Amino acid sequence: MPTRVDTLPTTRSGLPCQLQDSWQRSLNYGLTRDDDAQPWVANAMLKDARAENGWVKHLVAPLLARLRPELNKHPSIMVMSDATGLVLETHGNSDFLHKAQRYALSPGNLWGEHARGTNAIGTALALQQHCEVAGGEHYLSRNAGLFCSAAPVFRPDGQVAGVLDLSTPAMTPRHDAAALIRRTVCQIEHAWATSALGANRWLLSLHHDEKILGTAQELLLIFDDRTLLGANKLAMDAFALTSGHFGALELDALFPGLELRGGETVLETGNHQRFYARQTLPARRFSGRGSAQQTEQHGIEKEKALRIVNAGIALCITGETGCGKEYLARELYSRSQWHTGNFVAINCAALPEHLIESELFGYVPGAFTGASPKGYIGKCREADGGVLFLDEIGDMPLALQTRLLRVLQEKKVTPLGANSSWDVNFALICATHQDLAARVQAGTFREDLLYRIQEFHLRIPPLREWQHREGFIHKLWHELGAASRGLTLSDEVVNTLAHQPWPGNVRQLLSQLRVLMALAEDGDRITLADLPGEIHAAPVSQRPSDEQSAIAQAQGNMSLAAKKLGISRSTLYRRLAK
């Protein structure tokens, strides 16, 4: 049994220092070379890990299926792990798959360095780069019969999502293993970046060779307007990008003066590198009120949503903070067949994580310290026969997502501490300002839950995308009771309000109108002089405030915007109100 790192067998050229460091880490973990343990997780945990890593099913499985003929020609298998080294999928030569069980390469086994010492999967995770470990270079003697080549898969946000590994017998290694692994990982990261586009995101494809555009070897940069949100690993390396750049770096810092036009062009960076480039702009989605055609389309979409709710099909409403998601949910409830039941709303982002479960599912008396001695039936049972509205569903903790999915599938609720269940029947409406598909790919939202809550999707556009905002302002002013007090808005005021960016959307506009009404005397005509200084003084072309810029960069996520500014969320709201 080695006690010093210098007992490491002779290594191939290229990685001796890295492997020596890995062996030292293995020693520090308390592992011995003759350790025969094969750490693994239970099937339930494997199932949850697969659900949390839905990208494997969508991005990796199709590639591995296409590689099956290539893998069958040689005793080799492909292994996909998550970011902890937990094996999620194994594909390849059926004969070698059977033999590979001796090395515990099947799903559910753990291959982090802490579990099995120096090995390609665990060491690639530790190094965050490609790694090959052959025969006796494995720390555990039981793995000396393997040759393994592995590389990490990077998410578009710069974080490691998992590791793809190619394993063969040590006596017959594949000489193209490194090339095959790198090519496959490249394809996964390319597919991930192109699938991470949302309604407002666009893609910039780049390469020095024009013929490479459109292939997995191109560099991909993801933008929201002019803010960099993500990239594939090839682009991260080419531009020295880290996860800290995403959400903070502007387009002009990379390509000064670039205009968004779509199509192909030739670009030059600030340091005079030339690239062939292609802009893929977002497809315009339905955008709310505006022209007669838009208004008609908006009405059609609402009627579709009403029919969906009446049918008991889950509806998911997306849009920026303050755009009216709950307002629409309540309108649909009041017009639906569920209106005789309760409209029960819960904000998944507002409650502490440890309280959401008891709020949703209820609890029996004495279920936990501080629980009401009478118990609590929970929001799901309160909504029985009505509508359950889950606001900011994207912020629900992963552990609760599993319980919610079970309730939605079984239509039964088991309160905390209870041994029995209650049947429930309600219409489900969820809302979020987040891109749930991107959160699934990031591993923070269950893919199976996404399909269950988003059987029908309705997007509410931000206020700045609406046409004819002047008419909407007059409508709100009338609904606030202006006519009963003889209050009117001058054309200049309406025009100025209509051209504000309103990062807080309808909620912010409505708040401003209420302030104007509260400060006015009966019979007043509101003029530009009555507007707050920051609105009256701000021409349309003026740069947005730091708060507005942060909100835009955070895609309407007020918590993230406050974090970027280094202030609390309540402080951010207070500044916006001013």
Solvent accessible surface area in square Angstrom, and as a share of the most:
residue,aa,sasa,rsa
1,M,156,0.70
2,P,19,0.12
3,T,101,0.59
4,R,154,0.56
5,V,30,0.17
6,D,98,0.51
7,T,72,0.42
8,L,21,0.10
9,P,48,0.30
10,T,136,0.79
11,T,28,0.16
12,R,88,0.32
13,S,112,0.72
14,G,68,0.66
15,L,32,0.16
16,P,49,0.31
17,C,94,0.57
18,Q,50,0.22
19,L,1,0.01
20,Q,78,0.35
21,D,81,0.42
22,S,0,0.00
23,W,1,0.00
24,Q,78,0.34
25,R,66,0.24
26,S,0,0.00
27,L,42,0.21
28,N,109,0.56
29,Y,110,0.42
30,G,61,0.58
31,L,23,0.12
32,T,47,0.27
33,R,47,0.17
34,D,107,0.55
35,D,42,0.22
36,D,99,0.51
37,A,57,0.44
38,Q,62,0.28
39,P,39,0.24
40,W,172,0.60
41,V,22,0.13
42,A,51,0.39
43,N,126,0.65
44,A,71,0.55
45,M,119,0.53
46,L,16,0.08
47,K,140,0.59
48,D,51,0.26
49,A,12,0.09
50,R,89,0.33
51,A,15,0.12
52,E,50,0.22
53,N,20,0.10
54,G,2,0.02
55,W,5,0.02
56,V,8,0.04
57,K,132,0.56
58,H,91,0.41
59,L,20,0.10
60,V,0,0.00
61,A,35,0.27
62,P,59,0.37
63,L,15,0.07
64,L,0,0.00
65,A,45,0.35
66,R,162,0.59
67,L,27,0.14
68,R,101,0.37
69,P,85,0.53
70,E,59,0.27
71,L,0,0.00
72,N,72,0.37
73,K,163,0.69
74,H,42,0.19
75,P,53,0.33
76,S,0,0.00
77,I,0,0.00
78,M,0,0.00
79,V,0,0.00
80,M,0,0.00
81,S,0,0.00
82,D,13,0.07
83,A,51,0.39
84,T,82,0.48
85,G,0,0.00
86,L,12,0.06
87,V,0,0.00
88,L,1,0.00
89,E,44,0.20
90,T,22,0.13
91,H,40,0.18
92,G,9,0.09
93,N,20,0.10
94,S,80,0.51
95,D,103,0.53
96,F,7,0.03
97,L,43,0.22
98,H,143,0.64
99,K,106,0.45
100,A,0,0.00
101,Q,84,0.37
102,R,147,0.54
103,Y,25,0.09
104,A,5,0.04
105,L,3,0.01
106,S,27,0.18
107,P,44,0.28
108,G,4,0.04
109,N,15,0.08
110,L,36,0.18
111,W,4,0.01
112,G,4,0.04
113,E,10,0.04
114,H,98,0.44
115,A,11,0.08
116,R,0,0.00
117,G,0,0.00
118,T,0,0.00
119,N,2,0.01
120,A,1,0.01
121,I,4,0.02
122,G,3,0.03
123,T,0,0.00
124,A,0,0.00
125,L,28,0.14
126,A,54,0.41
127,L,44,0.22
128,Q,100,0.44
129,Q,81,0.36
130,H,32,0.14
131,C,0,0.00
132,E,30,0.14
133,V,0,0.00
134,A,25,0.20
135,G,11,0.11
136,G,32,0.31
137,E,8,0.04
138,H,0,0.00
139,Y,1,0.00
140,L,1,0.01
141,S,55,0.35
142,R,66,0.24
143,N,0,0.00
144,A,39,0.30
145,G,33,0.32
146,L,0,0.00
147,F,16,0.07
148,C,6,0.04
149,S,0,0.00
150,A,0,0.00
151,A,7,0.06
152,P,7,0.05
153,V,0,0.00
154,F,16,0.07
155,R,45,0.16
156,P,15,0.10
157,D,49,0.25
158,G,16,0.15
159,Q,81,0.36
160,V,24,0.14
161,A,7,0.05
162,G,0,0.00
163,V,0,0.00
164,L,0,0.00
165,D,1,0.01
166,L,0,0.00
167,S,0,0.00
168,T,0,0.00
169,P,34,0.21
170,A,28,0.22
171,M,177,0.79
172,T,67,0.39
173,P,42,0.27
174,R,19,0.07
175,H,180,0.81
176,D,62,0.32
177,A,1,0.01
178,A,24,0.19
179,A,58,0.45
180,L,3,0.02
181,I,0,0.00
182,R,134,0.49
183,R,115,0.42
184,T,1,0.01
185,V,11,0.06
186,C,16,0.10
187,Q,63,0.28
188,I,0,0.00
189,E,10,0.04
190,H,30,0.13
191,A,35,0.27
192,W,3,0.01
193,A,0,0.00
194,T,50,0.29
195,S,54,0.35
196,A,8,0.06
197,L,55,0.27
198,G,24,0.23
199,A,27,0.21
200,N,58,0.30
201,R,30,0.11
202,W,3,0.01
203,L,10,0.05
204,L,0,0.00
205,S,5,0.03
206,L,0,0.00
207,H,44,0.20
208,H,108,0.48
209,D,62,0.32
210,E,93,0.42
211,K,178,0.75
212,I,43,0.22
213,L,17,0.08
214,G,50,0.48
215,T,56,0.33
216,A,22,0.17
217,Q,78,0.35
218,E,7,0.03
219,L,16,0.08
220,L,0,0.00
221,L,0,0.00
222,I,3,0.01
223,F,0,0.00
224,D,25,0.13
225,D,91,0.47
226,R,68,0.25
227,T,11,0.06
228,L,0,0.00
229,L,27,0.13
230,G,1,0.01
231,A,0,0.00
232,N,5,0.02
233,K,49,0.21
234,L,52,0.26
235,A,0,0.00
236,M,9,0.04
237,D,91,0.47
238,A,53,0.41
239,F,32,0.13
240,A,80,0.62
241,L,14,0.07
242,T,81,0.47
243,S,48,0.31
244,G,61,0.58
245,H,61,0.27
246,F,26,0.11
247,G,7,0.07
248,A,65,0.50
249,L,38,0.19
250,E,65,0.29
251,L,0,0.00
252,D,69,0.36
253,A,66,0.51
254,L,19,0.09
255,F,3,0.01
256,P,86,0.54
257,G,60,0.58
258,L,19,0.10
259,E,99,0.45
260,L,61,0.30
261,R,183,0.67
262,G,27,0.26
263,G,40,0.38
264,E,102,0.46
265,T,58,0.34
266,V,67,0.38
267,L,17,0.08
268,E,83,0.37
269,T,13,0.07
270,G,51,0.49
271,N,104,0.54
272,H,142,0.63
273,Q,65,0.29
274,R,147,0.54
275,F,4,0.02
276,Y,76,0.29
277,A,0,0.00
278,R,75,0.27
279,Q,10,0.05
280,T,60,0.35
281,L,70,0.35
282,P,39,0.25
283,A,84,0.65
284,R,180,0.66
285,R,108,0.39
286,F,44,0.18
287,S,14,0.09
288,G,1,0.01
289,R,76,0.28
290,G,15,0.14
291,S,34,0.22
292,A,88,0.68
293,Q,145,0.64
294,Q,34,0.15
295,T,71,0.41
296,E,115,0.51
297,Q,66,0.29
298,H,29,0.13
299,G,29,0.28
300,I,77,0.39
301,E,24,0.11
302,K,38,0.16
303,E,80,0.36
304,K,92,0.39
305,A,0,0.00
306,L,18,0.09
307,R,184,0.67
308,I,30,0.15
309,V,1,0.00
310,N,49,0.25
311,A,69,0.54
312,G,32,0.31
313,I,63,0.32
314,A,2,0.01
315,L,0,0.00
316,C,0,0.00
317,I,0,0.00
318,T,19,0.11
319,G,12,0.11
320,E,22,0.10
321,T,13,0.08
322,G,4,0.04
323,C,5,0.03
324,G,24,0.24
325,K,12,0.05
326,E,62,0.28
327,Y,150,0.57
328,L,9,0.04
329,A,0,0.00
330,R,112,0.41
331,E,48,0.22
332,L,0,0.00
333,Y,38,0.14
334,S,68,0.44
335,R,108,0.39
336,S,4,0.03
337,Q,111,0.49
338,W,26,0.09
339,H,98,0.44
340,T,120,0.70
341,G,19,0.18
342,N,85,0.44
343,F,30,0.12
344,V,11,0.06
345,A,36,0.28
346,I,9,0.04
347,N,55,0.28
348,C,3,0.02
349,A,42,0.33
350,A,77,0.60
351,L,50,0.25
352,P,65,0.41
353,E,111,0.50
354,H,143,0.64
355,L,66,0.33
356,I,2,0.01
357,E,42,0.19
358,S,7,0.04
359,E,48,0.22
360,L,0,0.00
361,F,0,0.00
362,G,0,0.00
363,Y,29,0.11
364,V,41,0.24
365,P,81,0.51
366,G,67,0.64
367,A,35,0.27
368,F,79,0.33
369,T,140,0.81
370,G,78,0.75
371,A,18,0.14
372,S,42,0.27
373,P,114,0.72
374,K,185,0.78
375,G,14,0.13
376,Y,60,0.23
377,I,79,0.40
378,G,0,0.00
379,K,40,0.17
380,C,0,0.00
381,R,56,0.20
382,E,51,0.23
383,A,0,0.00
384,D,71,0.37
385,G,34,0.32
386,G,0,0.00
387,V,0,0.00
388,L,0,0.00
389,F,0,0.00
390,L,0,0.00
391,D,24,0.12
392,E,17,0.08
393,I,0,0.00
394,G,0,0.00
395,D,53,0.28
396,M,4,0.02
397,P,23,0.14
398,L,53,0.26
399,A,75,0.58
400,L,13,0.06
401,Q,0,0.00
402,T,32,0.19
403,R,48,0.18
404,L,0,0.00
405,L,13,0.07
406,R,116,0.42
407,V,6,0.04
408,L,4,0.02
409,Q,114,0.51
410,E,97,0.43
411,K,67,0.28
412,K,91,0.39
413,V,0,0.00
414,T,47,0.27
415,P,5,0.03
416,L,44,0.22
417,G,62,0.60
418,A,21,0.16
419,N,160,0.82
420,S,63,0.40
421,S,55,0.36
422,W,97,0.34
423,D,102,0.53
424,V,6,0.04
425,N,83,0.43
426,F,6,0.02
427,A,1,0.00
428,L,8,0.04
429,I,0,0.00
430,C,0,0.00
431,A,0,0.00
432,T,0,0.00
433,H,27,0.12
434,Q,25,0.11
435,D,46,0.24
436,L,7,0.03
437,A,50,0.39
438,A,25,0.19
439,R,63,0.23
440,V,9,0.05
441,Q,27,0.12
442,A,29,0.23
443,G,17,0.17
444,T,56,0.33
445,F,0,0.00
446,R,9,0.03
447,E,14,0.07
448,D,50,0.26
449,L,0,0.00
450,L,14,0.07
451,Y,118,0.45
452,R,55,0.20
453,I,0,0.00
454,Q,55,0.24
455,E,89,0.40
456,F,46,0.19
457,H,56,0.25
458,L,6,0.03
459,R,28,0.10
460,I,15,0.08
461,P,2,0.01
462,P,3,0.02
463,L,1,0.00
464,R,108,0.40
465,E,39,0.17
466,W,3,0.01
467,Q,91,0.40
468,H,121,0.54
469,R,45,0.16
470,E,61,0.27
471,G,45,0.44
472,F,16,0.07
473,I,1,0.00
474,H,89,0.40
475,K,104,0.44
476,L,15,0.07
477,W,13,0.04
478,H,125,0.56
479,E,100,0.45
480,L,47,0.23
481,G,27,0.26
482,A,2,0.02
483,A,71,0.55
484,S,101,0.65
485,R,75,0.27
486,G,40,0.39
487,L,6,0.03
488,T,64,0.37
489,L,11,0.05
490,S,6,0.04
491,D,103,0.53
492,E,97,0.44
493,V,0,0.00
494,V,5,0.03
495,N,77,0.39
496,T,28,0.16
497,L,0,0.00
498,A,1,0.01
499,H,69,0.31
500,Q,20,0.09
501,P,57,0.36
502,W,9,0.03
503,P,10,0.06
504,G,9,0.09
505,N,0,0.00
506,V,23,0.13
507,R,138,0.50
508,Q,33,0.15
509,L,1,0.01
510,L,39,0.20
511,S,48,0.31
512,Q,19,0.08
513,L,0,0.00
514,R,133,0.49
515,V,64,0.37
516,L,5,0.02
517,M,19,0.09
518,A,81,0.63
519,L,139,0.69
520,A,12,0.09
521,E,124,0.56
522,D,100,0.52
523,G,56,0.54
524,D,55,0.28
525,R,134,0.49
526,I,4,0.02
527,T,58,0.34
528,L,58,0.29
529,A,93,0.72
530,D,74,0.38
531,L,11,0.06
532,P,36,0.23
533,G,51,0.49
534,E,94,0.42
535,I,14,0.07
536,H,90,0.40
537,A,72,0.56
538,A,23,0.18
539,P,82,0.51
540,V,106,0.61
541,S,106,0.68
542,Q,102,0.45
543,R,204,0.74
544,P,70,0.44
545,S,50,0.32
546,D,105,0.54
547,E,26,0.12
548,Q,40,0.18
549,S,32,0.21
550,A,7,0.05
551,I,3,0.02
552,A,64,0.50
553,Q,47,0.21
554,A,4,0.03
555,Q,59,0.26
556,G,2,0.02
557,N,30,0.15
558,M,4,0.02
559,S,55,0.36
560,L,76,0.38
561,A,0,0.00
562,A,3,0.02
563,K,161,0.68
564,K,80,0.34
565,L,51,0.25
566,G,67,0.64
567,I,37,0.19
568,S,59,0.38
569,R,98,0.36
570,S,69,0.45
571,T,30,0.17
572,L,0,0.00
573,Y,75,0.29
574,R,130,0.47
575,R,108,0.39
576,L,28,0.14
577,A,77,0.60
578,K,153,0.65
